[in-house]
């Protein structure tokens, strides 16, 4: 597991927490912010997956 994969997982967790907080406080902007953070984390994790696969194939 490389650095991008770890950071991506961390961003996804952060997004889940923000989304949960937004639902708890009924704050739509916080929910949207959490979803956006989660999506950013997914992209970064996939980028890390691609880097890892290239590293393994060389």
PDB file of N, CA, C, O and CB in Angstrom:
ATOM      1  N   UNK A   1       0.853  -1.166   0.000  1.00  0.00           N
ATOM      2  CA  UNK A   1       0.000   0.000   0.000  1.00  0.00           C
ATOM      3  C   UNK A   1       0.901   1.233   0.000  1.00  0.00           C
ATOM      4  O   UNK A   1       1.784   1.369   0.847  1.00  0.00           O
ATOM      5  CB  UNK A   1      -0.972  -0.004   1.225  1.00  0.00           C
ATOM      6  N   UNK A   2       0.669   2.122  -0.955  1.00  0.00           N
ATOM      7  CA  UNK A   2       1.506   3.304  -1.047  1.00  0.00           C
ATOM      8  C   UNK A   2       0.847   4.519  -0.380  1.00  0.00           C
ATOM      9  O   UNK A   2      -0.273   4.441   0.125  1.00  0.00           O
ATOM     10  CB  UNK A   2       1.813   3.607  -2.507  1.00  0.00           C
ATOM     11  N   UNK A   3       1.555   5.614  -0.394  1.00  0.00           N
ATOM     12  CA  UNK A   3       1.125   6.827   0.299  1.00  0.00           C
ATOM     13  C   UNK A   3      -0.202   7.367  -0.239  1.00  0.00           C
ATOM     14  O   UNK A   3      -1.048   7.813   0.537  1.00  0.00           O
ATOM     15  CB  UNK A   3       2.196   7.895   0.180  1.00  0.00           C
ATOM     16  N   UNK A   4      -0.386   7.329  -1.546  1.00  0.00           N
ATOM     17  CA  UNK A   4      -1.637   7.834  -2.129  1.00  0.00           C
ATOM     18  C   UNK A   4      -2.838   6.993  -1.705  1.00  0.00           C
ATOM     19  O   UNK A   4      -3.920   7.530  -1.468  1.00  0.00           O
ATOM     20  CB  UNK A   4      -1.537   7.860  -3.655  1.00  0.00           C
ATOM     21  N   UNK A   5      -2.656   5.713  -1.611  1.00  0.00           N
ATOM     22  CA  UNK A   5      -3.749   4.834  -1.176  1.00  0.00           C
ATOM     23  C   UNK A   5      -4.141   5.146   0.267  1.00  0.00           C
ATOM     24  O   UNK A   5      -5.325   5.196   0.601  1.00  0.00           O
ATOM     25  CB  UNK A   5      -3.339   3.347  -1.310  1.00  0.00           C
ATOM     26  N   UNK A   6      -3.135   5.353   1.117  1.00  0.00           N
ATOM     27  CA  UNK A   6      -3.401   5.653   2.528  1.00  0.00           C
ATOM     28  C   UNK A   6      -4.108   7.000   2.660  1.00  0.00           C
ATOM     29  O   UNK A   6      -5.089   7.123   3.393  1.00  0.00           O
ATOM     30  CB  UNK A   6      -2.084   5.656   3.343  1.00  0.00           C
ATOM     31  N   UNK A   7      -3.604   8.009   1.945  1.00  0.00           N
ATOM     32  CA  UNK A   7      -4.230   9.335   1.996  1.00  0.00           C
ATOM     33  C   UNK A   7      -5.663   9.284   1.463  1.00  0.00           C
ATOM     34  O   UNK A   7      -6.552   9.955   1.987  1.00  0.00           O
ATOM     35  CB  UNK A   7      -3.401  10.352   1.187  1.00  0.00           C
ATOM     36  N   UNK A   8      -5.877   8.490   0.429  1.00  0.00           N
ATOM     37  CA  UNK A   8      -7.220   8.347  -0.136  1.00  0.00           C
ATOM     38  C   UNK A   8      -8.189   7.733   0.865  1.00  0.00           C
ATOM     39  O   UNK A   8      -9.318   8.199   1.012  1.00  0.00           O
ATOM     40  CB  UNK A   8      -7.174   7.496  -1.398  1.00  0.00           C
ATOM     41  N   UNK A   9      -7.747   6.695   1.545  1.00  0.00           N
ATOM     42  CA  UNK A   9      -8.590   6.059   2.576  1.00  0.00           C
ATOM     43  C   UNK A   9      -8.896   7.056   3.697  1.00  0.00           C
ATOM     44  O   UNK A   9     -10.014   7.113   4.209  1.00  0.00           O
ATOM     45  CB  UNK A   9      -7.890   4.792   3.159  1.00  0.00           C
ATOM     46  N   UNK A  10      -7.878   7.839   4.066  1.00  0.00           N
ATOM     47  CA  UNK A  10      -8.062   8.823   5.137  1.00  0.00           C
ATOM     48  C   UNK A  10      -9.085   9.889   4.727  1.00  0.00           C
ATOM     49  O   UNK A  10      -9.929  10.289   5.530  1.00  0.00           O
ATOM     50  CB  UNK A  10      -6.712   9.488   5.494  1.00  0.00           C
ATOM     51  N   UNK A  11      -9.004  10.343   3.477  1.00  0.00           N
ATOM     52  CA  UNK A  11      -9.966  11.343   2.994  1.00  0.00           C
ATOM     53  C   UNK A  11     -11.385  10.770   2.948  1.00  0.00           C
ATOM     54  O   UNK A  11     -12.355  11.470   3.237  1.00  0.00           O
ATOM     55  CB  UNK A  11      -9.557  11.846   1.596  1.00  0.00           C
ATOM     56  N   UNK A  12     -11.493   9.499   2.586  1.00  0.00           N
ATOM     57  CA  UNK A  12     -12.813   8.867   2.557  1.00  0.00           C
ATOM     58  C   UNK A  12     -13.408   8.791   3.958  1.00  0.00           C
ATOM     59  O   UNK A  12     -14.599   9.036   4.150  1.00  0.00           O
ATOM     60  CB  UNK A  12     -12.723   7.461   1.944  1.00  0.00           C
ATOM     61  N   UNK A  13     -12.578   8.452   4.926  1.00  0.00           N
ATOM     62  CA  UNK A  13     -13.042   8.380   6.311  1.00  0.00           C
ATOM     63  C   UNK A  13     -13.453   9.760   6.809  1.00  0.00           C
ATOM     64  O   UNK A  13     -14.479   9.914   7.472  1.00  0.00           O
ATOM     65  CB  UNK A  13     -11.950   7.789   7.218  1.00  0.00           C
ATOM     66  N   UNK A  14     -12.642  10.756   6.483  1.00  0.00           N
ATOM     67  CA  UNK A  14     -12.961  12.138   6.853  1.00  0.00           C
ATOM     68  C   UNK A  14     -14.289  12.560   6.230  1.00  0.00           C
ATOM     69  O   UNK A  14     -15.103  13.215   6.879  1.00  0.00           O
ATOM     70  CB  UNK A  14     -11.832  13.097   6.410  1.00  0.00           C
ATOM     71  N   UNK A  15     -14.503  12.186   4.981  1.00  0.00           N
ATOM     72  CA  UNK A  15     -15.754  12.508   4.300  1.00  0.00           C
ATOM     73  C   UNK A  15     -16.947  11.837   4.945  1.00  0.00           C
ATOM     74  O   UNK A  15     -18.011  12.442   5.079  1.00  0.00           O
ATOM     75  CB  UNK A  15     -15.675  12.110   2.852  1.00  0.00           C
ATOM     76  N   UNK A  16     -16.772  10.583   5.346  1.00  0.00           N
ATOM     77  CA  UNK A  16     -17.851   9.866   6.041  1.00  0.00           C
ATOM     78  C   UNK A  16     -18.213  10.553   7.351  1.00  0.00           C
ATOM     79  O   UNK A  16     -19.388  10.684   7.693  1.00  0.00           O
ATOM     80  CB  UNK A  16     -17.442   8.409   6.311  1.00  0.00           C
ATOM     81  N   UNK A  17     -17.182  10.993   8.086  1.00  0.00           N
ATOM     82  CA  UNK A  17     -17.428  11.671   9.357  1.00  0.00           C
ATOM     83  C   UNK A  17     -18.157  12.999   9.152  1.00  0.00           C
ATOM     84  O   UNK A  17     -19.095  13.317   9.882  1.00  0.00           O
ATOM     85  CB  UNK A  17     -16.108  11.907  10.093  1.00  0.00           C
ATOM     86  N   UNK A  18     -17.717  13.773   8.152  1.00  0.00           N
ATOM     87  CA  UNK A  18     -18.381  15.051   7.865  1.00  0.00           C
ATOM     88  C   UNK A  18     -19.828  14.834   7.433  1.00  0.00           C
ATOM     89  O   UNK A  18     -20.731  15.565   7.842  1.00  0.00           O
ATOM     90  CB  UNK A  18     -17.618  15.820   6.774  1.00  0.00           C
ATOM     91  N   UNK A  19     -20.029  13.828   6.610  1.00  0.00           N
ATOM     92  CA  UNK A  19     -21.379  13.526   6.142  1.00  0.00           C
ATOM     93  C   UNK A  19     -22.274  13.132   7.312  1.00  0.00           C
ATOM     94  O   UNK A  19     -23.420  13.570   7.402  1.00  0.00           O
ATOM     95  CB  UNK A  19     -21.348  12.403   5.091  1.00  0.00           C
ATOM     96  N   UNK A  20     -21.744  12.304   8.203  1.00  0.00           N
ATOM     97  CA  UNK A  20     -22.501  11.900   9.381  1.00  0.00           C
ATOM     98  C   UNK A  20     -22.821  13.073  10.287  1.00  0.00           C
ATOM     99  O   UNK A  20     -23.926  13.171  10.820  1.00  0.00           O
ATOM    100  CB  UNK A  20     -21.741  10.856  10.153  1.00  0.00           C
ATOM    101  N   UNK A  21     -21.857  13.960  10.462  1.00  0.00           N
ATOM    102  CA  UNK A  21     -22.078  15.159  11.267  1.00  0.00           C
ATOM    103  C   UNK A  21     -23.143  16.045  10.627  1.00  0.00           C
ATOM    104  O   UNK A  21     -23.991  16.615  11.314  1.00  0.00           O
ATOM    105  CB  UNK A  21     -20.766  15.943  11.441  1.00  0.00           C
ATOM    106  N   UNK A  22     -23.085  16.150   9.306  1.00  0.00           N
ATOM    107  CA  UNK A  22     -24.079  16.939   8.595  1.00  0.00           C
ATOM    108  C   UNK A  22     -25.479  16.383   8.740  1.00  0.00           C
ATOM    109  O   UNK A  22     -26.445  17.131   8.894  1.00  0.00           O
ATOM    110  CB  UNK A  22     -23.724  17.024   7.146  1.00  0.00           C
ATOM    111  N   UNK A  23     -25.585  15.065   8.690  1.00  0.00           N
ATOM    112  CA  UNK A  23     -26.897  14.430   8.877  1.00  0.00           C
ATOM    113  C   UNK A  23     -27.392  14.632  10.298  1.00  0.00           C
ATOM    114  O   UNK A  23     -28.581  14.857  10.525  1.00  0.00           O
ATOM    115  CB  UNK A  23     -26.826  12.927   8.554  1.00  0.00           C
ATOM    116  N   UNK A  24     -26.470  14.550  11.256  1.00  0.00           N
ATOM    117  CA  UNK A  24     -26.824  14.705  12.658  1.00  0.00           C
ATOM    118  C   UNK A  24     -27.338  16.120  12.951  1.00  0.00           C
ATOM    119  O   UNK A  24     -28.298  16.304  13.699  1.00  0.00           O
ATOM    120  CB  UNK A  24     -25.616  14.387  13.542  1.00  0.00           C
ATOM    121  N   UNK A  25     -26.683  17.109  12.349  1.00  0.00           N
ATOM    122  CA  UNK A  25     -27.052  18.507  12.590  1.00  0.00           C
ATOM    123  C   UNK A  25     -28.001  19.053  11.527  1.00  0.00           C
ATOM    124  O   UNK A  25     -28.381  20.223  11.569  1.00  0.00           O
ATOM    125  CB  UNK A  25     -25.805  19.368  12.645  1.00  0.00           C
ATOM    126  N   UNK A  26     -28.380  18.207  10.579  1.00  0.00           N
ATOM    127  CA  UNK A  26     -29.276  18.603   9.493  1.00  0.00           C
ATOM    128  C   UNK A  26     -28.694  19.767   8.679  1.00  0.00           C
ATOM    129  O   UNK A  26     -29.399  20.715   8.334  1.00  0.00           O
ATOM    130  CB  UNK A  26     -30.648  18.991  10.059  1.00  0.00           C
ATOM    131  N   UNK A  27     -27.384  19.671   8.380  1.00  0.00           N
ATOM    132  CA  UNK A  27     -26.659  20.705   7.646  1.00  0.00           C
ATOM    133  C   UNK A  27     -26.312  20.174   6.249  1.00  0.00           C
ATOM    134  O   UNK A  27     -25.383  19.383   6.085  1.00  0.00           O
ATOM    135  CB  UNK A  27     -25.366  21.139   8.417  1.00  0.00           C
ATOM    136  N   UNK A  28     -27.076  20.626   5.250  1.00  0.00           N
ATOM    137  CA  UNK A  28     -26.889  20.133   3.887  1.00  0.00           C
ATOM    138  C   UNK A  28     -25.506  20.456   3.325  1.00  0.00           C
ATOM    139  O   UNK A  28     -24.941  19.650   2.585  1.00  0.00           O
ATOM    140  CB  UNK A  28     -27.948  20.716   2.983  1.00  0.00           C
ATOM    141  N   UNK A  29     -24.958  21.613   3.662  1.00  0.00           N
ATOM    142  CA  UNK A  29     -23.640  21.975   3.133  1.00  0.00           C
ATOM    143  C   UNK A  29     -22.559  21.053   3.695  1.00  0.00           C
ATOM    144  O   UNK A  29     -21.605  20.722   2.991  1.00  0.00           O
ATOM    145  CB  UNK A  29     -23.309  23.445   3.464  1.00  0.00           C
ATOM    146  N   UNK A  30     -22.696  20.639   4.949  1.00  0.00           N
ATOM    147  CA  UNK A  30     -21.724  19.725   5.556  1.00  0.00           C
ATOM    148  C   UNK A  30     -21.844  18.334   4.929  1.00  0.00           C
ATOM    149  O   UNK A  30     -20.840  17.645   4.744  1.00  0.00           O
ATOM    150  CB  UNK A  30     -21.934  19.645   7.092  1.00  0.00           C
ATOM    151  N   UNK A  31     -23.058  17.927   4.606  1.00  0.00           N
ATOM    152  CA  UNK A  31     -23.272  16.642   3.933  1.00  0.00           C
ATOM    153  C   UNK A  31     -22.600  16.660   2.560  1.00  0.00           C
ATOM    154  O   UNK A  31     -21.915  15.711   2.180  1.00  0.00           O
ATOM    155  CB  UNK A  31     -24.792  16.336   3.794  1.00  0.00           C
ATOM    156  N   UNK A  32     -22.807  17.753   1.821  1.00  0.00           N
ATOM    157  CA  UNK A  32     -22.205  17.876   0.492  1.00  0.00           C
ATOM    158  C   UNK A  32     -20.686  17.919   0.585  1.00  0.00           C
ATOM    159  O   UNK A  32     -19.993  17.330  -0.245  1.00  0.00           O
ATOM    160  CB  UNK A  32     -22.723  19.133  -0.220  1.00  0.00           C
ATOM    161  N   UNK A  33     -20.172  18.608   1.586  1.00  0.00           N
ATOM    162  CA  UNK A  33     -18.724  18.682   1.784  1.00  0.00           C
ATOM    163  C   UNK A  33     -18.157  17.298   2.089  1.00  0.00           C
ATOM    164  O   UNK A  33     -17.088  16.940   1.595  1.00  0.00           O
ATOM    165  CB  UNK A  33     -18.380  19.665   2.923  1.00  0.00           C
ATOM    166  N   UNK A  34     -18.868  16.527   2.896  1.00  0.00           N
ATOM    167  CA  UNK A  34     -18.436  15.173   3.210  1.00  0.00           C
ATOM    168  C   UNK A  34     -18.437  14.268   1.989  1.00  0.00           C
ATOM    169  O   UNK A  34     -17.521  13.466   1.803  1.00  0.00           O
ATOM    170  CB  UNK A  34     -19.319  14.586   4.277  1.00  0.00           C
ATOM    171  N   UNK A  35     -19.464  14.396   1.157  1.00  0.00           N
ATOM    172  CA  UNK A  35     -19.516  13.599  -0.072  1.00  0.00           C
ATOM    173  C   UNK A  35     -18.378  13.976  -1.013  1.00  0.00           C
ATOM    174  O   UNK A  35     -17.780  13.112  -1.655  1.00  0.00           O
ATOM    175  CB  UNK A  35     -20.867  13.786  -0.777  1.00  0.00           C
ATOM    176  N   UNK A  36     -18.087  15.267  -1.091  1.00  0.00           N
ATOM    177  CA  UNK A  36     -17.000  15.741  -1.953  1.00  0.00           C
ATOM    178  C   UNK A  36     -15.649  15.204  -1.450  1.00  0.00           C
ATOM    179  O   UNK A  36     -14.824  14.759  -2.247  1.00  0.00           O
ATOM    180  CB  UNK A  36     -16.982  17.297  -2.001  1.00  0.00           C
ATOM    181  N   UNK A  37     -15.428  15.247  -0.133  1.00  0.00           N
ATOM    182  CA  UNK A  37     -14.188  14.715   0.428  1.00  0.00           C
ATOM    183  C   UNK A  37     -14.060  13.213   0.164  1.00  0.00           C
ATOM    184  O   UNK A  37     -12.980  12.715  -0.150  1.00  0.00           O
ATOM    185  CB  UNK A  37     -14.125  14.993   1.934  1.00  0.00           C
ATOM    186  N   UNK A  38     -15.169  12.515   0.295  1.00  0.00           N
ATOM    187  CA  UNK A  38     -15.151  11.071   0.047  1.00  0.00           C
ATOM    188  C   UNK A  38     -14.810  10.775  -1.414  1.00  0.00           C
ATOM    189  O   UNK A  38     -14.035   9.862  -1.699  1.00  0.00           O
ATOM    190  CB  UNK A  38     -16.512  10.445   0.412  1.00  0.00           C
ATOM    191  N   UNK A  39     -15.388  11.542  -2.334  1.00  0.00           N
ATOM    192  CA  UNK A  39     -15.087  11.350  -3.756  1.00  0.00           C
ATOM    193  C   UNK A  39     -13.622  11.645  -4.055  1.00  0.00           C
ATOM    194  O   UNK A  39     -12.983  10.919  -4.817  1.00  0.00           O
ATOM    195  CB  UNK A  39     -15.987  12.243  -4.618  1.00  0.00           C
ATOM    196  N   UNK A  40     -13.089  12.704  -3.459  1.00  0.00           N
ATOM    197  CA  UNK A  40     -11.668  13.027  -3.645  1.00  0.00           C
ATOM    198  C   UNK A  40     -10.800  11.879  -3.141  1.00  0.00           C
ATOM    199  O   UNK A  40      -9.798  11.528  -3.764  1.00  0.00           O
ATOM    200  CB  UNK A  40     -11.301  14.342  -2.910  1.00  0.00           C
ATOM    201  N   UNK A  41     -11.185  11.306  -2.027  1.00  0.00           N
ATOM    202  CA  UNK A  41     -10.437  10.180  -1.478  1.00  0.00           C
ATOM    203  C   UNK A  41     -10.466   8.965  -2.381  1.00  0.00           C
ATOM    204  O   UNK A  41      -9.460   8.271  -2.531  1.00  0.00           O
ATOM    205  CB  UNK A  41     -10.979   9.812  -0.130  1.00  0.00           C
ATOM    206  N   UNK A  42     -11.621   8.705  -2.985  1.00  0.00           N
ATOM    207  CA  UNK A  42     -11.734   7.571  -3.910  1.00  0.00           C
ATOM    208  C   UNK A  42     -10.824   7.762  -5.114  1.00  0.00           C
ATOM    209  O   UNK A  42     -10.167   6.822  -5.561  1.00  0.00           O
ATOM    210  CB  UNK A  42     -13.188   7.392  -4.373  1.00  0.00           C
ATOM    211  N   UNK A  43     -10.789   8.991  -5.640  1.00  0.00           N
ATOM    212  CA  UNK A  43      -9.943   9.276  -6.799  1.00  0.00           C
ATOM    213  C   UNK A  43      -8.472   9.090  -6.424  1.00  0.00           C
ATOM    214  O   UNK A  43      -7.707   8.474  -7.166  1.00  0.00           O
ATOM    215  CB  UNK A  43     -10.193  10.717  -7.323  1.00  0.00           C
ATOM    216  N   UNK A  44      -8.085   9.628  -5.266  1.00  0.00           N
ATOM    217  CA  UNK A  44      -6.694   9.506  -4.857  1.00  0.00           C
ATOM    218  C   UNK A  44      -6.312   8.046  -4.613  1.00  0.00           C
ATOM    219  O   UNK A  44      -5.202   7.630  -4.945  1.00  0.00           O
ATOM    220  CB  UNK A  44      -6.441  10.332  -3.600  1.00  0.00           C
ATOM    221  N   UNK A  45      -7.226   7.275  -4.037  1.00  0.00           N
ATOM    222  CA  UNK A  45      -6.948   5.861  -3.811  1.00  0.00           C
ATOM    223  C   UNK A  45      -6.776   5.126  -5.139  1.00  0.00           C
ATOM    224  O   UNK A  45      -5.876   4.296  -5.272  1.00  0.00           O
ATOM    225  CB  UNK A  45      -8.075   5.217  -2.986  1.00  0.00           C
ATOM    226  N   UNK A  46      -7.621   5.417  -6.116  1.00  0.00           N
ATOM    227  CA  UNK A  46      -7.499   4.771  -7.430  1.00  0.00           C
ATOM    228  C   UNK A  46      -6.184   5.151  -8.096  1.00  0.00           C
ATOM    229  O   UNK A  46      -5.547   4.322  -8.746  1.00  0.00           O
ATOM    230  CB  UNK A  46      -8.682   5.159  -8.338  1.00  0.00           C
ATOM    231  N   UNK A  47      -5.777   6.417  -7.930  1.00  0.00           N
ATOM    232  CA  UNK A  47      -4.489   6.855  -8.461  1.00  0.00           C
ATOM    233  C   UNK A  47      -3.366   6.041  -7.826  1.00  0.00           C
ATOM    234  O   UNK A  47      -2.433   5.617  -8.507  1.00  0.00           O
ATOM    235  CB  UNK A  47      -4.274   8.369  -8.209  1.00  0.00           C
ATOM    236  N   UNK A  48      -3.464   5.828  -6.522  1.00  0.00           N
ATOM    237  CA  UNK A  48      -2.478   5.004  -5.830  1.00  0.00           C
ATOM    238  C   UNK A  48      -2.490   3.568  -6.317  1.00  0.00           C
ATOM    239  O   UNK A  48      -1.436   2.942  -6.430  1.00  0.00           O
ATOM    240  CB  UNK A  48      -2.725   5.038  -4.341  1.00  0.00           C
ATOM    241  N   UNK A  49      -3.680   3.033  -6.609  1.00  0.00           N
ATOM    242  CA  UNK A  49      -3.782   1.673  -7.150  1.00  0.00           C
ATOM    243  C   UNK A  49      -3.052   1.559  -8.484  1.00  0.00           C
ATOM    244  O   UNK A  49      -2.344   0.586  -8.740  1.00  0.00           O
ATOM    245  CB  UNK A  49      -5.256   1.272  -7.320  1.00  0.00           C
ATOM    246  N   UNK A  50      -3.238   2.576  -9.333  1.00  0.00           N
ATOM    247  CA  UNK A  50      -2.583   2.564 -10.645  1.00  0.00           C
ATOM    248  C   UNK A  50      -1.072   2.639 -10.474  1.00  0.00           C
ATOM    249  O   UNK A  50      -0.333   1.912 -11.139  1.00  0.00           O
ATOM    250  CB  UNK A  50      -3.083   3.738 -11.521  1.00  0.00           C
ATOM    251  N   UNK A  51      -0.609   3.517  -9.582  1.00  0.00           N
ATOM    252  CA  UNK A  51       0.829   3.620  -9.324  1.00  0.00           C
ATOM    253  C   UNK A  51       1.387   2.293  -8.822  1.00  0.00           C
ATOM    254  O   UNK A  51       2.475   1.875  -9.219  1.00  0.00           O
ATOM    255  CB  UNK A  51       1.115   4.733  -8.302  1.00  0.00           C
ATOM    256  N   UNK A  52       0.641   1.646  -7.958  1.00  0.00           N
ATOM    257  CA  UNK A  52       1.075   0.373  -7.387  1.00  0.00           C
ATOM    258  C   UNK A  52       1.154  -0.716  -8.466  1.00  0.00           C
ATOM    259  O   UNK A  52       2.084  -1.522  -8.474  1.00  0.00           O
ATOM    260  CB  UNK A  52       0.118  -0.061  -6.262  1.00  0.00           C
ATOM    261  N   UNK A  53       0.178  -0.732  -9.366  1.00  0.00           N
ATOM    262  CA  UNK A  53       0.191  -1.746 -10.416  1.00  0.00           C
ATOM    263  C   UNK A  53       1.351  -1.520 -11.390  1.00  0.00           C
ATOM    264  O   UNK A  53       1.954  -2.477 -11.877  1.00  0.00           O
ATOM    265  CB  UNK A  53      -1.144  -1.740 -11.173  1.00  0.00           C
ATOM    266  N   UNK A  54       1.659  -0.246 -11.671  1.00  0.00           N
ATOM    267  CA  UNK A  54       2.817   0.033 -12.528  1.00  0.00           C
ATOM    268  C   UNK A  54       4.104  -0.378 -11.832  1.00  0.00           C
ATOM    269  O   UNK A  54       5.018  -0.914 -12.458  1.00  0.00           O
ATOM    270  CB  UNK A  54       2.871   1.526 -12.905  1.00  0.00           C
ATOM    271  N   UNK A  55       4.165  -0.123 -10.539  1.00  0.00           N
ATOM    272  CA  UNK A  55       5.357  -0.464  -9.780  1.00  0.00           C
ATOM    273  C   UNK A  55       5.578  -1.982  -9.786  1.00  0.00           C
ATOM    274  O   UNK A  55       6.711  -2.449  -9.905  1.00  0.00           O
ATOM    275  CB  UNK A  55       5.242   0.061  -8.335  1.00  0.00           C
ATOM    276  N   UNK A  56       4.499  -2.738  -9.657  1.00  0.00           N
ATOM    277  CA  UNK A  56       4.607  -4.193  -9.630  1.00  0.00           C
ATOM    278  C   UNK A  56       4.962  -4.774 -11.001  1.00  0.00           C
ATOM    279  O   UNK A  56       5.624  -5.808 -11.094  1.00  0.00           O
ATOM    280  CB  UNK A  56       3.306  -4.797  -9.137  1.00  0.00           C
ATOM    281  N   UNK A  57       4.518  -4.102 -12.057  1.00  0.00           N
ATOM    282  CA  UNK A  57       4.762  -4.645 -13.394  1.00  0.00           C
ATOM    283  C   UNK A  57       6.184  -4.356 -13.883  1.00  0.00           C
ATOM    284  O   UNK A  57       6.635  -4.965 -14.853  1.00  0.00           O
ATOM    285  CB  UNK A  57       3.751  -4.072 -14.381  1.00  0.00           C
ATOM    286  N   UNK A  58       6.886  -3.449 -13.233  1.00  0.00           N
ATOM    287  CA  UNK A  58       8.266  -3.148 -13.638  1.00  0.00           C
ATOM    288  C   UNK A  58       9.198  -3.960 -12.880  1.00  0.00           C
ATOM    289  O   UNK A  58      10.409  -3.855 -13.074  1.00  0.00           O
ATOM    290  CB  UNK A  58       8.605  -1.709 -13.462  1.00  0.00           C
TER     291      UNK A  58
END
